[in-house]
Amino acid sequence: MAAKDVLGKQGEDLAVRYLERQGFTVLSRNWRCRLGEIDVIATRASLLVACEVKTRSGTRLGMPSEAVDSRKSMRIRRVLNAWLRTHRVRWCDIRFDVVSIVAERGRPVALQHLEGVF
């Protein structure tokens, strides 16, 4: 596994633990279909959250959340619609979040949860 993939998996694991501590139940991780992938799908009460997790080892290229552009957000919307059909979810409140993680060597990991970003 490439270093980038290891960092991404560690970031997703951290994001899932964080969401669970916030009272969410994770329904799916890395759910894929022909349209793409969603990193985390979680629920709390009647709220369903599709969460994109972005992890970087530094900020020289900007904050990880800045990588979620309009093209990426549209893909996530389409994939979530496929997830809803596959799991026969008819109605619920839906929110799209981004968990941004910066894991710089020698520094504490910084996690930022951005709610309702698109």
Secondary structure as GFF3:
##gff-version 3
##sequence-region A 1 118
A	DSSP	alpha_helix	3	21	.	.	.	ID=ss1
A	DSSP	beta_strand	25	33	.	.	.	ID=ss2
A	DSSP	beta_strand	36	44	.	.	.	ID=ss3
A	DSSP	beta_strand	47	56	.	.	.	ID=ss4
A	DSSP	three_ten_helix	64	67	.	.	.	ID=ss5
A	DSSP	alpha_helix	70	86	.	.	.	ID=ss6
A	DSSP	beta_strand	93	102	.	.	.	ID=ss7
A	DSSP	beta_strand	110	114	.	.	.	ID=ss8
###
